[in-house]
Amino acid sequence: MVGRSMEFKEAMAQLAAGVAVITGRDGRDDIGTTVSALMSVSMDPPLVMVSLASAGYLTEVLLRQDRWAASLLSAAQPAIASRFATAGRPSARLLVAGTPHHRGPHSEALIIEDGVTALEAETTRVIPAGDHTLFLARVLSVDYINPTHQPLVRLRSRYRPMGG
């Protein structure tokens, strides 16, 4: 099964995906992680879905706390993506030090500025899916849109700027 899992992982690495940082607030602590599994589900009502590792701390927090933020990163932000993807990372407040950011008014979660867009969401349904958990969420607000910025994508296990 391990060989098949690695083969599947390599197959999925061939699919380009936008890179986002999902953040939440757990009491006084801020947490976040980098994902490439965030998608639009519905325009009316506006819904998104994110897939998080079930064993992760952010998943544990989002099972208790429904509101969170997604900052979709720009091509100029691969270092931020790497910081939030590192195992054993410190509080998100430390990870955004020196990076323009603010708190979302609906979620109190950290929102990274200068990406391509950011939004706040409220989970409406949680779906176990193998070793991941899917969070289906209603979009509460679109924090900003920067249409002149190019998005950061993940392809073949690397962060890459999107051409165009």
C-alpha angles and dihedrals in degrees: 000000000000091000091050091049091052091047090051091048090052091047092053091047086069090068115085113227135181116252122232138170114226114204136184139171123240106190104293095347127087119212135182146161139198117250138178093188103083119121143172110247104176139005096202105064096016107241133169133185130209128191117215132179106264092223093055125109092232089058090051091051095045090053087062100033120045103198125079143148135237121205111193105210129228127228088260092062109067090121090060091050090051093048093054092044096055116109116244093019121172127242115314088241088067092045092057095045107131091014120105108252143141140189120269111241093223101042105022084224121138114263118201113222128217095041123119093266143333134207142181121226142184119216113240099172136019118206123190109221116178110287091348137067122220119216114201108197143182113234109241097184145343104235098196143335123213104188092175092061119088115231124245112238135189116224129162091358094304136100110243136177114244114241124233 
